[in-house]
Amino acid sequence: MEKPLAEAAGLGWQGKHSNLVSRDHGSWLFLGAIYTTLDLATSAPGRDRCGSCSACQVACPTQAFPAPYRLDARRCISYLTIEHDGPIPHELRRGIGNRVYGCDDCLAVCPWNKFAETAHAHRAFLPRAELVAPSLTDLLALDDAGFRQVFAGSPIKRIGRGRMVRNAAIAAGNSGDVGFRPMLERLSKDETPMVADAASWALDELTP
């Protein structure tokens, strides 16, 4: 509910990608709420300024927007790679590309981002250097202990080793790099069914 509340508070408007957009901060926002009994002055609600722009709709790799302002989470890469616990539908796997944790393409292309003020970025939200561009080889090699060690203190840890390696296997399948085949063959026998399924699919994708 933070998004409609933020719009009502005048912080911005819910854009065609269904997330809040701010004239000052673009689409890159972290919303929070304060509950209080103080008698505060009422703000004017935000006004939709998306106009005829459809950049976020066009950018979505899996066509997760059936219409402007509507998101089909079942097709959203952020949902599929983070929240969805199980095999990812086959028809969406190629669209995932090399994304292993989230997507945000619809946010990144928003034209309002060019007005964003980045000088006030909170250090707590900055990525750790070793997690900025991890190699697929390292991710595919993770066992439970290794996953917990690498992602300790990171919100990524909550998805667990299974989802991360599943995502990495799909990314490997989309890479066109047959050098991943030995690791994928091992993972095709993984004790976690969604990992084994993703690895088997990736092997088929990398078969000449």
For each residue, the residues with C-beta under 8 A, 3 or more apart:
1: 4 5
2: 5 6 20 31 32 33
3: 6 7 14 18 19 20 31
4: 1 7 8 14
5: 1 2 8 9 33
6: 2 3 9 11 12 20 29 31 46
7: 3 4 10 11 12 13 14 20 45 46
8: 4 5 43 45 46
9: 5 6 43 45 46
10: 7 43 44 45 46
11: 6 7 20 22 29 31 46
12: 6 7 20 21 22 23 25 29 46
13: 7 20 21 46 47 48 49 50
14: 3 4 7 18 19 20 21 48 69
15: 18 19 20 21 27 48 50 56 69 110
16: 50 53 54 56 57 65 68 69
17: 27 56 57 65 71 106 107 110
18: 3 14 15 69 70 71
19: 3 14 15 27 29 106 107
20: 2 3 6 7 11 12 13 14 15 27 29 31
21: 12 13 14 15 26 27 49 50 110 112
22: 11 12 25 26 27 29 112
23: 12 49 112 115
24: 115 116 117
25: 12 22 28 29 116 117
26: 21 22 29 110 112 113 114 115 116
27: 15 17 19 20 21 22 106 107 108 110 112 113
28: 25 107 113 116
29: 6 11 12 19 20 22 25 26
30: 122 125
31: 2 3 6 11 20
32: 2
33: 2 5
34:
35:
36: 40
37:
38:
39:
40: 36
41:
42:
43: 8 9 10
44: 10
45: 7 8 9 10
46: 6 7 8 9 10 11 12 13
47: 13
48: 13 14 15
49: 13 21 23 112
50: 13 15 16 21 53 68
51:
52:
53: 16 50 56 111
54: 16 57 58 68
55: 58 59 109 110 111
56: 15 16 17 53 59 60 65 106 107 109 110
57: 16 17 54 60 65 68 106
58: 54 55 109
59: 55 56 105 106 108 109
60: 56 57 63 64 65 105 106
61: 77 95 96 97 103 105
62: 75 76 77 80 92 95 96
63: 60 75 95
64: 60 71 72 73 75 76 77
65: 16 17 56 57 60 68 70 71 72 106
66: 70 72
67: 70
68: 16 50 54 57 65
69: 14 15 16 18
70: 18 65 66 67
71: 17 18 64 65 76
72: 64 65 66 75 76
73: 64 76 79
74: 79
75: 62 63 64 72 80 92
76: 62 64 71 72 73 79 80 103
77: 61 62 64 80 81 95 96 99 102 103 105
78: 81 82 83 102 103 104
79: 73 74 76 82 83 84
80: 62 75 76 77 83 84 88 92 96
81: 77 78 84 88 96 99 100 101 102 103 159 163 167
82: 78 79 101 102 159 163
83: 78 79 80
84: 79 80 81 88 163
85: 162 163 194
86: 194
87: 166 193 194 197 198
88: 80 81 84 92 93 96 166 170 198
89: 92 93
90: 93 201
91:
92: 62 75 80 88 89 95 96
93: 88 89 90 96 170 173 174 198 201
94: 97 174
95: 61 62 63 77 92
96: 61 62 77 80 81 88 92 93 99 167 170 171 174
97: 61 94 171 174
98: 136 171 174 175
99: 77 81 96 102 103 167 171
100: 81 134 136 139 164 167 168 171
101: 81 82 156 159 164 167
102: 77 78 81 82 99
103: 61 76 77 78 81 99 106
104: 78 107 108
105: 59 60 61 77 108 109
106: 17 19 27 56 57 59 60 65 103 109 110
107: 17 19 27 28 56 104 110 113
108: 27 59 104 105 113
109: 55 56 58 59 105 106
110: 15 17 21 26 27 55 56 106 107 113
111: 53 55 114
112: 21 22 23 26 27 49 115 116
113: 26 27 28 107 108 110 116
114: 26 111
115: 23 24 26 112
116: 24 25 26 28 112 113
117: 24 25 120
118: 121
119:
120: 117
121: 118 125 126
122: 30 125 126
123: 126
124:
125: 30 121 122
126: 121 122 123
127: 131 132
128: 131 132 154
129: 132
130: 134 150
131: 127 128 134 150 151 154 156
132: 127 128 129
133:
134: 100 130 131 138 139
135: 138 139
136: 98 100 139 140 168 171 172 175 180
137: 140 141 180 183
138: 134 135 141 142
139: 100 134 135 136 142 164 165 167 168
140: 136 137 165 168 169 172 180 183 184 187
141: 137 138 146 183
142: 138 139 146 147 150 161 164 165
143: 146 147 161
144: 147 148 161
145: 148 149
146: 141 142 143 149 150 161
147: 142 143 144 150 151 157 160 161 164 165
148: 144 145 151 152 157 161
149: 145 146 152
150: 130 131 142 146 147
151: 131 147 148 154 156 157 164
152: 148 149 157
153: 157
154: 128 131 151 157
155: 158
156: 101 131 151 159 164
157: 147 148 151 152 153 154 160
158: 155
159: 81 82 101 156 163 164
160: 147 157 163 164
161: 142 143 144 146 147 148 164 165 192
162: 85 165 166 192 194 195
163: 81 82 84 85 159 160 166 167 194
164: 100 101 139 142 147 151 156 159 160 161 167 168
165: 139 140 142 147 161 162 168 169 187 190 192 195 198
166: 87 88 162 163 169 170 192 194 195 197 198
167: 81 96 99 100 101 139 163 164 170 171 198
168: 100 136 139 140 164 165 171 172
169: 140 165 166 172 173 184 187 195 198 199 201 202
170: 88 93 96 166 167 173 174 198 201 202
171: 96 97 98 99 100 136 167 168 174 175
172: 136 140 168 169 175 177 180 183 184 202 206
173: 93 169 170 180 184 198 201 202 203 204 205 206
174: 93 94 96 97 98 170 171 202 205
175: 98 136 171 172 180 206
176: 206
177: 172 180 206
178: 181 206 208
179: 182
180: 136 137 140 172 173 175 177 183 184 202 206
181: 178 184 185 203 206
182: 179 185 186
183: 137 140 141 172 180 186 187
184: 140 169 172 173 180 181 187 188 199 202 203 206
185: 181 182 188 189 199 203
186: 182 183 189 190 199
187: 140 165 169 183 184 190 195 196 198 199
188: 184 185 196 199 200 203
189: 185 186 196
190: 165 186 187 195 196 199
191: 196
192: 161 162 165 166 195 196
193: 87 196 197
194: 85 86 87 162 163 166 197 198
195: 162 165 166 169 187 190 192 198 199
196: 187 188 189 190 191 192 193 199 200
197: 87 166 193 194 200 201
198: 87 88 93 165 166 167 169 170 173 187 194 195 201 202
199: 169 184 185 186 187 188 190 195 196 202 203
200: 188 196 197 203 204
201: 90 93 169 170 173 197 198 204 205
202: 169 170 172 173 174 180 184 198 199 205 206
203: 173 181 184 185 188 199 200 206 207
204: 173 200 201 207
205: 173 174 201 202
206: 172 173 175 176 177 178 180 181 184 202 203
207: 203 204
208: 178
